[in-house]
Amino acid sequence: MDDDALIAAVDLVGRTGARGIEIGYLHDNVPVEEAAWYAHVQYRGTSITEENHRGPVEAAEALARQLLTGAMCNHCKKLVALSDDGATAYNGTLLNGTRWTVEQARAAGQCRWRRIGPRWARGCEGTKPPRATGKPKRKKGRRKRG
Ligand SMILES: [Zn+2]
């Protein structure tokens, strides 16, 4: 099992303002992969559920993808894309209750999200000014002789 996917989903759910993620299964006394695993999140006005998965990680990952599909990147306000083919814009309602029309979503552009290990990363993450962690550039023609 890929625990990273589970950690990433829980982290994402927390960032979307949900109270928590609930993961469970419907059927007892069956093989694990036939237990019909689900993942569920509750928001103030709505809830999202992913059902009938083969395991808790699969359910959590599917829930994360459902949360991101048609969503607005909370950082750059673009439409979240989960593949390089891009996202399909459609009329929807954001988690905060705002209506977001297909025209608005198209006009916004797209932000390619991907899961990197235990974390969902924004496509626009690298657009901030780089931190001063690299090697400082040397000034030209100022070499001192020791
Ligand atoms: Zn973004």
Backbone and ligand atoms as CSV (ligand in chain L), in Angstrom:
chain,resi,resn,atom,element,x,y,z
A,1,MET,N,N,0.834,-1.215,0.000
A,1,MET,CA,C,0.000,0.000,0.000
A,1,MET,C,C,0.861,1.254,0.000
A,2,ASP,N,N,0.340,2.274,-0.583
A,2,ASP,CA,C,1.064,3.528,-0.697
A,2,ASP,C,C,0.554,4.494,0.372
A,3,ASP,N,N,1.228,4.482,1.501
A,3,ASP,CA,C,0.777,5.335,2.594
A,3,ASP,C,C,0.855,6.813,2.249
A,4,ASP,N,N,1.773,7.169,1.361
A,4,ASP,CA,C,1.903,8.567,0.963
A,4,ASP,C,C,0.585,9.124,0.426
A,5,ALA,N,N,-0.117,8.304,-0.331
A,5,ALA,CA,C,-1.381,8.759,-0.916
A,5,ALA,C,C,-2.390,9.095,0.169
A,6,LEU,N,N,-2.375,8.278,1.214
A,6,LEU,CA,C,-3.298,8.503,2.329
A,6,LEU,C,C,-2.928,9.782,3.085
A,7,ILE,N,N,-1.647,9.929,3.371
A,7,ILE,CA,C,-1.176,11.124,4.087
A,7,ILE,C,C,-1.487,12.378,3.275
A,8,ALA,N,N,-1.247,12.294,1.967
A,8,ALA,CA,C,-1.496,13.441,1.095
A,8,ALA,C,C,-2.970,13.818,1.078
A,9,ALA,N,N,-3.826,12.813,1.062
A,9,ALA,CA,C,-5.264,13.075,1.038
A,9,ALA,C,C,-5.716,13.743,2.330
A,10,VAL,N,N,-5.242,13.231,3.448
A,10,VAL,CA,C,-5.621,13.807,4.744
A,10,VAL,C,C,-5.125,15.246,4.845
A,11,ASP,N,N,-3.914,15.473,4.370
A,11,ASP,CA,C,-3.341,16.814,4.377
A,11,ASP,C,C,-4.162,17.767,3.506
A,12,LEU,N,N,-4.528,17.282,2.329
A,12,LEU,CA,C,-5.311,18.112,1.406
A,12,LEU,C,C,-6.664,18.468,2.006
A,13,VAL,N,N,-7.305,17.473,2.577
A,13,VAL,CA,C,-8.613,17.690,3.189
A,13,VAL,C,C,-8.515,18.758,4.285
A,14,GLY,N,N,-7.448,18.687,5.062
A,14,GLY,CA,C,-7.242,19.694,6.098
A,14,GLY,C,C,-7.091,21.080,5.516
A,15,ARG,N,N,-6.388,21.159,4.375
A,15,ARG,CA,C,-6.167,22.461,3.746
A,15,ARG,C,C,-7.437,23.017,3.130
A,16,THR,N,N,-8.418,22.163,2.819
A,16,THR,CA,C,-9.658,22.662,2.228
A,16,THR,C,C,-10.651,23.100,3.295
A,17,GLY,N,N,-10.309,22.954,4.544
A,17,GLY,CA,C,-11.163,23.475,5.596
A,17,GLY,C,C,-12.208,22.494,6.098
A,18,ALA,N,N,-12.065,21.229,5.739
A,18,ALA,CA,C,-13.003,20.235,6.248
A,18,ALA,C,C,-12.699,19.953,7.711
A,19,ARG,N,N,-13.700,19.437,8.392
A,19,ARG,CA,C,-13.496,19.136,9.805
A,19,ARG,C,C,-12.655,17.882,9.988
A,20,GLY,N,N,-12.651,17.047,8.979
A,20,GLY,CA,C,-11.853,15.837,9.081
A,20,GLY,C,C,-12.275,14.859,8.017
A,21,ILE,N,N,-11.466,13.860,7.823
A,21,ILE,CA,C,-11.787,12.839,6.841
A,21,ILE,C,C,-12.197,11.571,7.583
A,22,GLU,N,N,-13.235,10.943,7.095
A,22,GLU,CA,C,-13.706,9.702,7.703
A,22,GLU,C,C,-13.499,8.586,6.697
A,23,ILE,N,N,-12.804,7.558,7.118
A,23,ILE,CA,C,-12.543,6.428,6.228
A,23,ILE,C,C,-13.057,5.164,6.900
A,24,GLY,N,N,-13.756,4.365,6.134
A,24,GLY,CA,C,-14.289,3.143,6.719
A,24,GLY,C,C,-14.711,2.176,5.628
A,25,TYR,N,N,-15.375,1.107,6.042
A,25,TYR,CA,C,-15.832,0.121,5.079
A,25,TYR,C,C,-17.230,-0.345,5.446
A,26,LEU,N,N,-17.913,-0.921,4.471
A,26,LEU,CA,C,-19.315,-1.281,4.661
A,26,LEU,C,C,-19.516,-2.730,5.082
A,27,HIS,N,N,-18.668,-3.611,4.571
A,27,HIS,CA,C,-18.945,-5.037,4.748
A,27,HIS,C,C,-17.966,-5.721,5.687
A,28,ASP,N,N,-18.498,-6.420,6.646
A,28,ASP,CA,C,-17.677,-7.259,7.509
A,28,ASP,C,C,-17.597,-8.665,6.915
A,29,ASN,N,N,-16.655,-9.450,7.431
A,29,ASN,CA,C,-16.566,-10.871,7.083
A,29,ASN,C,C,-16.374,-11.128,5.592
A,30,VAL,N,N,-15.670,-10.210,4.946
A,30,VAL,CA,C,-15.301,-10.415,3.542
A,30,VAL,C,C,-13.823,-10.068,3.418
A,31,PRO,N,N,-13.181,-10.504,2.340
A,31,PRO,CA,C,-11.796,-10.076,2.129
A,31,PRO,C,C,-11.706,-8.554,2.104
A,32,VAL,N,N,-10.564,-8.047,2.580
A,32,VAL,CA,C,-10.400,-6.597,2.722
A,32,VAL,C,C,-10.774,-5.846,1.451
A,33,GLU,N,N,-10.323,-6.387,0.306
A,33,GLU,CA,C,-10.548,-5.645,-0.938
A,33,GLU,C,C,-12.005,-5.697,-1.387
A,34,GLU,N,N,-12.815,-6.486,-0.711
A,34,GLU,CA,C,-14.238,-6.541,-1.058
A,34,GLU,C,C,-15.119,-5.856,-0.008
A,35,ALA,N,N,-14.466,-5.164,0.915
A,35,ALA,CA,C,-15.219,-4.575,2.024
A,35,ALA,C,C,-15.908,-3.269,1.651
A,36,ALA,N,N,-15.668,-2.776,0.433
A,36,ALA,CA,C,-16.266,-1.525,-0.037
A,36,ALA,C,C,-15.850,-0.344,0.835
A,37,TRP,N,N,-14.624,0.057,0.683
A,37,TRP,CA,C,-14.074,1.156,1.470
A,37,TRP,C,C,-14.599,2.491,0.974
A,38,TYR,N,N,-14.807,3.380,1.904
A,38,TYR,CA,C,-15.265,4.716,1.544
A,38,TYR,C,C,-14.436,5.768,2.271
A,39,ALA,N,N,-14.442,6.956,1.715
A,39,ALA,CA,C,-13.845,8.121,2.365
A,39,ALA,C,C,-14.859,9.242,2.272
A,40,HIS,N,N,-14.957,10.001,3.347
A,40,HIS,CA,C,-16.030,10.985,3.449
A,40,HIS,C,C,-15.501,12.252,4.129
A,41,VAL,N,N,-15.844,13.380,3.569
A,41,VAL,CA,C,-15.532,14.643,4.240
A,41,VAL,C,C,-16.788,15.480,4.348
A,42,GLN,N,N,-16.838,16.233,5.400
A,42,GLN,CA,C,-18.006,17.064,5.694
A,42,GLN,C,C,-17.581,18.526,5.735
A,43,TYR,N,N,-18.285,19.342,4.970
A,43,TYR,CA,C,-18.067,20.786,5.034
A,43,TYR,C,C,-19.316,21.424,5.601
A,44,ARG,N,N,-19.257,22.729,5.759
A,44,ARG,CA,C,-20.409,23.389,6.351
A,44,ARG,C,C,-21.661,23.173,5.506
A,45,GLY,N,N,-21.524,23.360,4.195
A,45,GLY,CA,C,-22.722,23.297,3.373
A,45,GLY,C,C,-22.869,22.009,2.567
A,46,THR,N,N,-21.843,21.209,2.552
A,46,THR,CA,C,-21.879,20.059,1.659
A,46,THR,C,C,-20.999,18.942,2.194
A,47,SER,N,N,-21.110,17.807,1.596
A,47,SER,CA,C,-20.229,16.702,1.957
A,47,SER,C,C,-19.866,15.952,0.688
A,48,ILE,N,N,-18.733,15.306,0.715
A,48,ILE,CA,C,-18.264,14.565,-0.443
A,48,ILE,C,C,-17.887,13.161,-0.002
A,49,THR,N,N,-18.328,12.182,-0.757
A,49,THR,CA,C,-18.050,10.795,-0.411
A,49,THR,C,C,-17.524,10.052,-1.634
A,50,GLU,N,N,-16.550,9.228,-1.410
A,50,GLU,CA,C,-16.068,8.296,-2.431
A,50,GLU,C,C,-16.340,6.892,-1.907
A,51,GLU,N,N,-17.011,6.084,-2.694
A,51,GLU,CA,C,-17.434,4.772,-2.216
A,51,GLU,C,C,-16.887,3.638,-3.063
A,52,ASN,N,N,-16.966,2.441,-2.494
A,52,ASN,CA,C,-16.663,1.209,-3.220
A,52,ASN,C,C,-15.244,1.115,-3.743
A,53,HIS,N,N,-14.298,1.369,-2.860
A,53,HIS,CA,C,-12.906,1.200,-3.240
A,53,HIS,C,C,-12.330,-0.044,-2.571
A,54,ARG,N,N,-11.195,-0.484,-3.115
A,54,ARG,CA,C,-10.602,-1.743,-2.666
A,54,ARG,C,C,-9.819,-1.593,-1.368
A,55,GLY,N,N,-9.557,-0.364,-0.982
A,55,GLY,CA,C,-8.811,-0.172,0.256
A,55,GLY,C,C,-8.928,1.263,0.712
A,56,PRO,N,N,-8.504,1.535,1.947
A,56,PRO,CA,C,-8.600,2.895,2.498
A,56,PRO,C,C,-7.757,3.905,1.730
A,57,VAL,N,N,-6.598,3.482,1.237
A,57,VAL,CA,C,-5.734,4.403,0.509
A,57,VAL,C,C,-6.383,4.795,-0.815
A,58,GLU,N,N,-6.949,3.796,-1.497
A,58,GLU,CA,C,-7.606,4.065,-2.767
A,58,GLU,C,C,-8.781,5.028,-2.574
A,59,ALA,N,N,-9.531,4.804,-1.509
A,59,ALA,CA,C,-10.685,5.657,-1.233
A,59,ALA,C,C,-10.241,7.089,-0.949
A,60,ALA,N,N,-9.170,7.221,-0.162
A,60,ALA,CA,C,-8.677,8.550,0.196
A,60,ALA,C,C,-8.131,9.280,-1.028
A,61,GLU,N,N,-7.401,8.549,-1.858
A,61,GLU,CA,C,-6.834,9.145,-3.071
A,61,GLU,C,C,-7.951,9.604,-4.013
A,62,ALA,N,N,-8.970,8.782,-4.160
A,62,ALA,CA,C,-10.087,9.134,-5.028
A,62,ALA,C,C,-10.811,10.369,-4.497
A,63,LEU,N,N,-10.927,10.439,-3.180
A,63,LEU,CA,C,-11.568,11.595,-2.574
A,63,LEU,C,C,-10.754,12.865,-2.840
A,64,ALA,N,N,-9.452,12.758,-2.708
A,64,ALA,CA,C,-8.591,13.907,-2.962
A,64,ALA,C,C,-8.757,14.386,-4.406
A,65,ARG,N,N,-8.793,13.438,-5.331
A,65,ARG,CA,C,-8.933,13.805,-6.740
A,65,ARG,C,C,-10.296,14.430,-7.013
A,66,GLN,N,N,-11.314,13.912,-6.328
A,66,GLN,CA,C,-12.640,14.490,-6.512
A,66,GLN,C,C,-12.690,15.923,-5.972
A,67,LEU,N,N,-12.011,16.136,-4.849
A,67,LEU,CA,C,-11.961,17.479,-4.260
A,67,LEU,C,C,-11.281,18.465,-5.212
A,68,LEU,N,N,-10.270,17.985,-5.909
A,68,LEU,CA,C,-9.485,18.869,-6.759
A,68,LEU,C,C,-10.119,19.070,-8.137
A,69,THR,N,N,-10.918,18.109,-8.553
A,69,THR,CA,C,-11.534,18.208,-9.876
A,69,THR,C,C,-12.536,19.355,-9.912
A,70,GLY,N,N,-12.301,20.287,-10.819
A,70,GLY,CA,C,-13.197,21.422,-10.944
A,70,GLY,C,C,-12.980,22.479,-9.885
A,71,ALA,N,N,-11.936,22.299,-9.068
A,71,ALA,CA,C,-11.680,23.240,-7.990
A,71,ALA,C,C,-10.846,24.415,-8.470
A,72,MET,N,N,-10.879,25.468,-7.687
A,72,MET,CA,C,-10.047,26.622,-7.956
A,72,MET,C,C,-8.819,26.528,-7.062
A,73,CYS,N,N,-7.641,26.720,-7.674
A,73,CYS,CA,C,-6.432,26.751,-6.864
A,73,CYS,C,C,-6.544,27.931,-5.909
A,74,ASN,N,N,-6.418,27.664,-4.612
A,74,ASN,CA,C,-6.622,28.741,-3.639
A,74,ASN,C,C,-5.474,29.739,-3.641
A,75,HIS,N,N,-4.438,29.444,-4.387
A,75,HIS,CA,C,-3.290,30.345,-4.411
A,75,HIS,C,C,-3.324,31.255,-5.643
A,76,CYS,N,N,-3.421,30.658,-6.837
A,76,CYS,CA,C,-3.362,31.474,-8.060
A,76,CYS,C,C,-4.744,31.677,-8.683
A,77,LYS,N,N,-5.776,31.092,-8.076
A,77,LYS,CA,C,-7.164,31.264,-8.514
A,77,LYS,C,C,-7.418,30.700,-9.903
A,78,LYS,N,N,-6.582,29.760,-10.328
A,78,LYS,CA,C,-6.815,29.102,-11.604
A,78,LYS,C,C,-7.521,27.769,-11.383
A,79,LEU,N,N,-7.968,27.183,-12.490
A,79,LEU,CA,C,-8.637,25.894,-12.424
A,79,LEU,C,C,-7.603,24.794,-12.204
A,80,VAL,N,N,-7.849,23.947,-11.226
A,80,VAL,CA,C,-6.911,22.867,-10.922
A,80,VAL,C,C,-6.968,21.812,-12.032
A,81,ALA,N,N,-5.805,21.455,-12.564
A,81,ALA,CA,C,-5.694,20.390,-13.558
A,81,ALA,C,C,-4.928,19.237,-12.943
A,82,LEU,N,N,-5.444,18.026,-13.112
A,82,LEU,CA,C,-4.804,16.861,-12.502
A,82,LEU,C,C,-4.008,16.036,-13.503
A,83,SER,N,N,-4.060,16.404,-14.769
A,83,SER,CA,C,-3.242,15.702,-15.752
A,83,SER,C,C,-2.686,16.721,-16.732
A,84,ASP,N,N,-1.692,16.280,-17.495
A,84,ASP,CA,C,-1.080,17.187,-18.462
A,84,ASP,C,C,-2.040,17.506,-19.608
A,85,ASP,N,N,-3.084,16.704,-19.744
A,85,ASP,CA,C,-4.081,16.994,-20.773
A,85,ASP,C,C,-4.935,18.202,-20.383
A,86,GLY,N,N,-4.848,18.586,-19.132
A,86,GLY,CA,C,-5.597,19.735,-18.662
A,86,GLY,C,C,-6.939,19.336,-18.080
A,87,ALA,N,N,-7.517,20.270,-17.392
A,87,ALA,CA,C,-8.801,20.036,-16.749
A,87,ALA,C,C,-9.924,20.473,-17.675
A,88,THR,N,N,-11.065,19.877,-17.489
A,88,THR,CA,C,-12.247,20.294,-18.219
A,88,THR,C,C,-13.026,21.274,-17.353
A,89,ALA,N,N,-13.246,22.438,-17.894
A,89,ALA,CA,C,-13.998,23.438,-17.148
A,89,ALA,C,C,-15.483,23.127,-17.241
A,90,TYR,N,N,-16.169,23.293,-16.169
A,90,TYR,CA,C,-17.616,23.131,-16.194
A,90,TYR,C,C,-18.253,24.009,-15.136
A,91,ASN,N,N,-19.548,24.201,-15.269
A,91,ASN,CA,C,-20.268,24.990,-14.282
A,91,ASN,C,C,-20.266,24.253,-12.956
A,92,GLY,N,N,-19.821,24.937,-11.944
A,92,GLY,CA,C,-19.761,24.254,-10.658
A,92,GLY,C,C,-19.889,25.231,-9.517
A,93,THR,N,N,-19.854,24.669,-8.354
A,93,THR,CA,C,-19.898,25.462,-7.134
A,93,THR,C,C,-18.664,25.113,-6.325
A,94,LEU,N,N,-17.928,26.118,-5.944
A,94,LEU,CA,C,-16.725,25.875,-5.157
A,94,LEU,C,C,-17.106,25.475,-3.743
A,95,LEU,N,N,-16.137,24.933,-3.030
A,95,LEU,CA,C,-16.417,24.446,-1.678
A,95,LEU,C,C,-16.886,25.555,-0.754
A,96,ASN,N,N,-16.502,26.796,-1.064
A,96,ASN,CA,C,-16.943,27.901,-0.217
A,96,ASN,C,C,-18.318,28.410,-0.626
A,97,GLY,N,N,-18.950,27.712,-1.590
A,97,GLY,CA,C,-20.306,28.069,-1.972
A,97,GLY,C,C,-20.414,29.007,-3.159
A,98,THR,N,N,-19.255,29.493,-3.636
A,98,THR,CA,C,-19.254,30.417,-4.756
A,98,THR,C,C,-19.564,29.683,-6.054
A,99,ARG,N,N,-20.451,30.250,-6.859
A,99,ARG,CA,C,-20.703,29.699,-8.173
A,99,ARG,C,C,-19.508,30.006,-9.056
A,100,TRP,N,N,-19.102,29.028,-9.842
A,100,TRP,CA,C,-17.981,29.237,-10.748
A,100,TRP,C,C,-18.417,28.699,-12.098
A,101,THR,N,N,-18.644,29.595,-13.040
A,101,THR,CA,C,-19.174,29.161,-14.336
A,101,THR,C,C,-18.062,28.622,-15.213
A,102,VAL,N,N,-18.462,27.904,-16.246
A,102,VAL,CA,C,-17.501,27.331,-17.175
A,102,VAL,C,C,-16.695,28.435,-17.854
A,103,GLU,N,N,-17.340,29.572,-18.115
A,103,GLU,CA,C,-16.627,30.688,-18.743
A,103,GLU,C,C,-15.550,31.239,-17.808
A,104,GLN,N,N,-15.912,31.392,-16.554
A,104,GLN,CA,C,-14.949,31.902,-15.573
A,104,GLN,C,C,-13.784,30.929,-15.404
A,105,ALA,N,N,-14.115,29.636,-15.343
A,105,ALA,CA,C,-13.081,28.623,-15.144
A,105,ALA,C,C,-12.129,28.603,-16.339
A,106,ARG,N,N,-12.690,28.704,-17.545
A,106,ARG,CA,C,-11.843,28.719,-18.746
A,106,ARG,C,C,-10.952,29.949,-18.762
A,107,ALA,N,N,-11.531,31.077,-18.413
A,107,ALA,CA,C,-10.783,32.334,-18.468
A,107,ALA,C,C,-9.677,32.379,-17.411
A,108,ALA,N,N,-9.837,31.610,-16.369
A,108,ALA,CA,C,-8.890,31.669,-15.252
A,108,ALA,C,C,-7.545,31.052,-15.606
A,109,GLY,N,N,-7.532,30.144,-16.586
A,109,GLY,CA,C,-6.315,29.398,-16.846
A,109,GLY,C,C,-6.263,28.186,-15.937
A,110,GLN,N,N,-5.181,27.429,-16.030
A,110,GLN,CA,C,-5.125,26.188,-15.267
A,110,GLN,C,C,-3.851,26.078,-14.450
A,111,CYS,N,N,-3.983,25.407,-13.346
A,111,CYS,CA,C,-2.862,25.183,-12.437
A,111,CYS,C,C,-2.710,23.675,-12.280
A,112,ARG,N,N,-1.593,23.153,-12.715
A,112,ARG,CA,C,-1.392,21.696,-12.723
A,112,ARG,C,C,-0.967,21.206,-11.348
A,113,TRP,N,N,-1.865,20.488,-10.695
A,113,TRP,CA,C,-1.545,19.913,-9.388
A,113,TRP,C,C,-1.064,18.489,-9.574
A,114,ARG,N,N,-0.162,18.076,-8.716
A,114,ARG,CA,C,0.277,16.679,-8.734
A,114,ARG,C,C,0.619,16.248,-7.326
A,115,ARG,N,N,0.485,14.963,-7.098
A,115,ARG,CA,C,0.862,14.445,-5.790
A,115,ARG,C,C,2.335,14.091,-5.808
A,116,ILE,N,N,3.079,14.719,-4.933
A,116,ILE,CA,C,4.500,14.421,-4.800
A,116,ILE,C,C,4.686,13.781,-3.439
A,117,GLY,N,N,4.812,12.467,-3.444
A,117,GLY,CA,C,4.931,11.753,-2.171
A,117,GLY,C,C,3.731,12.030,-1.292
A,118,PRO,N,N,3.967,12.460,-0.061
A,118,PRO,CA,C,2.869,12.614,0.893
A,118,PRO,C,C,2.163,13.962,0.814
A,119,ARG,N,N,2.270,14.640,-0.298
A,119,ARG,CA,C,1.708,15.983,-0.356
A,119,ARG,C,C,1.223,16.322,-1.756
A,120,TRP,N,N,0.043,16.949,-1.835
A,120,TRP,CA,C,-0.444,17.491,-3.088
A,120,TRP,C,C,0.198,18.858,-3.298
A,121,ALA,N,N,0.865,19.024,-4.421
A,121,ALA,CA,C,1.599,20.258,-4.680
A,121,ALA,C,C,0.915,21.059,-5.770
A,122,ARG,N,N,0.855,22.353,-5.570
A,122,ARG,CA,C,0.298,23.251,-6.570
A,122,ARG,C,C,1.255,23.399,-7.740
A,123,GLY,N,N,0.668,23.609,-8.922
A,123,GLY,CA,C,1.504,23.897,-10.084
A,123,GLY,C,C,2.159,25.251,-9.967
A,124,CYS,N,N,1.531,26.154,-9.246
A,124,CYS,CA,C,2.043,27.513,-9.143
A,124,CYS,C,C,2.991,27.650,-7.956
A,125,GLU,N,N,3.350,26.521,-7.357
A,125,GLU,CA,C,4.146,26.574,-6.143
A,125,GLU,C,C,5.500,27.238,-6.361
A,126,GLY,N,N,6.063,27.035,-7.556
A,126,GLY,CA,C,7.395,27.584,-7.811
A,126,GLY,C,C,7.386,29.022,-8.283
A,127,THR,N,N,6.221,29.666,-8.273
A,127,THR,CA,C,6.135,31.014,-8.823
A,127,THR,C,C,6.515,32.082,-7.810
A,128,LYS,N,N,6.717,31.646,-6.563
A,128,LYS,CA,C,7.165,32.619,-5.574
A,128,LYS,C,C,8.632,32.940,-5.816
A,129,PRO,N,N,9.091,34.065,-5.336
A,129,PRO,CA,C,10.519,34.359,-5.481
A,129,PRO,C,C,11.331,33.272,-4.792
A,130,PRO,N,N,12.397,32.822,-5.442
A,130,PRO,CA,C,13.190,31.743,-4.846
A,130,PRO,C,C,13.815,32.164,-3.532
A,131,ARG,N,N,13.830,31.227,-2.616
A,131,ARG,CA,C,14.463,31.516,-1.339
A,131,ARG,C,C,15.977,31.469,-1.478
A,132,ALA,N,N,16.638,32.122,-0.594
A,132,ALA,CA,C,18.084,32.239,-0.690
A,132,ALA,C,C,18.756,31.022,-0.085
A,133,THR,N,N,18.472,29.867,-0.700
A,133,THR,CA,C,19.081,28.650,-0.180
A,133,THR,C,C,20.227,28.176,-1.067
A,134,GLY,N,N,20.246,28.688,-2.310
A,134,GLY,CA,C,21.280,28.250,-3.236
A,134,GLY,C,C,22.608,28.928,-2.941
A,135,LYS,N,N,23.587,28.577,-3.770
A,135,LYS,CA,C,24.877,29.226,-3.598
A,135,LYS,C,C,24.785,30.671,-4.056
A,136,PRO,N,N,25.334,31.571,-3.283
A,136,PRO,CA,C,25.313,32.975,-3.720
A,136,PRO,C,C,26.174,33.161,-4.962
A,137,LYS,N,N,25.690,34.040,-5.845
A,137,LYS,CA,C,26.468,34.304,-7.054
A,137,LYS,C,C,27.668,35.180,-6.721
A,138,ARG,N,N,28.766,34.831,-7.330
A,138,ARG,CA,C,29.945,35.656,-7.099
A,138,ARG,C,C,29.917,36.866,-8.015
A,139,LYS,N,N,30.378,37.957,-7.496
A,139,LYS,CA,C,30.476,39.139,-8.341
A,139,LYS,C,C,31.685,38.981,-9.259
A,140,LYS,N,N,31.488,39.520,-10.462
A,140,LYS,CA,C,32.552,39.345,-11.457
A,140,LYS,C,C,33.728,40.283,-11.166
A,141,GLY,N,N,34.896,39.804,-11.437
A,141,GLY,CA,C,36.093,40.629,-11.412
A,141,GLY,C,C,36.467,41.164,-10.047
A,142,ARG,N,N,36.068,40.446,-9.044
A,142,ARG,CA,C,36.371,40.933,-7.692
A,142,ARG,C,C,37.146,39.888,-6.905
A,143,ARG,N,N,37.840,39.063,-7.591
A,143,ARG,CA,C,38.519,37.977,-6.886
A,143,ARG,C,C,39.741,38.496,-6.132
A,144,LYS,N,N,39.765,38.181,-4.880
A,144,LYS,CA,C,40.924,38.591,-4.089
A,144,LYS,C,C,41.979,37.509,-4.108
A,145,ARG,N,N,43.167,37.895,-4.082
A,145,ARG,CA,C,44.220,36.894,-4.016
A,145,ARG,C,C,44.662,36.707,-2.565
A,146,GLY,N,N,44.763,35.468,-2.185
A,146,GLY,CA,C,45.097,35.207,-0.809
A,146,GLY,C,C,46.504,35.014,-0.652
L,1,ZN,ZN,ZN,-2.163,27.555,-8.479
